[in-house]
Amino acid sequence: PSAPPAPANLQLANSTVNSDGTVTVTIAWDLPEEPDIPVHHYKVFWSWTVSNKSLVPTKKKRRKTTDG
């Protein structure tokens, strides 16, 4: 079987700046249609840019695995 295609139409559904300065975001995407093998989880990675400098948090703080 082939690997499932990447999710489509990735979008930011909600974002909140918390009182402690952390940011909480919710993202949404369309699932692939009829993959050859079932998808049990996704790994999400991110980084951001401020004042023309790329800021990449530690790997532990920029990775989240979720079921779905």
C-alpha positions, 0 to 999 in steps of 0.5 A, spaced: 500 500 500 502 507 498 502 512 504 496 516 505 496 523 502 498 529 506 492 533 509 489 538 505 486 545 506 490 546 512 488 552 516 488 556 523 481 555 526 483 559 532 488 562 536 489 565 543 494 569 547 494 566 554 496 571 560 502 567 561 505 569 554 504 562 551 499 562 545 494 556 544 492 555 536 487 550 533 488 548 526 483 544 522 484 540 515 481 536 510 482 528 511 485 525 505 480 521 501 480 513 502 487 512 503 490 505 502 492 505 509 488 508 515 491 514 519 492 513 526 495 520 528 498 526 525 505 530 527 505 537 527 511 542 527 511 549 526 516 555 527 515 563 526 519 569 524 519 576 528 523 582 525 526 578 519 529 573 524 527 565 524 525 563 531 525 556 532 523 553 539 526 547 542 523 541 538 520 539 545 516 545 545 514 545 537 511 538 536 505 536 538 502 529 536 494 528 536 489 522 535 484 523 529 
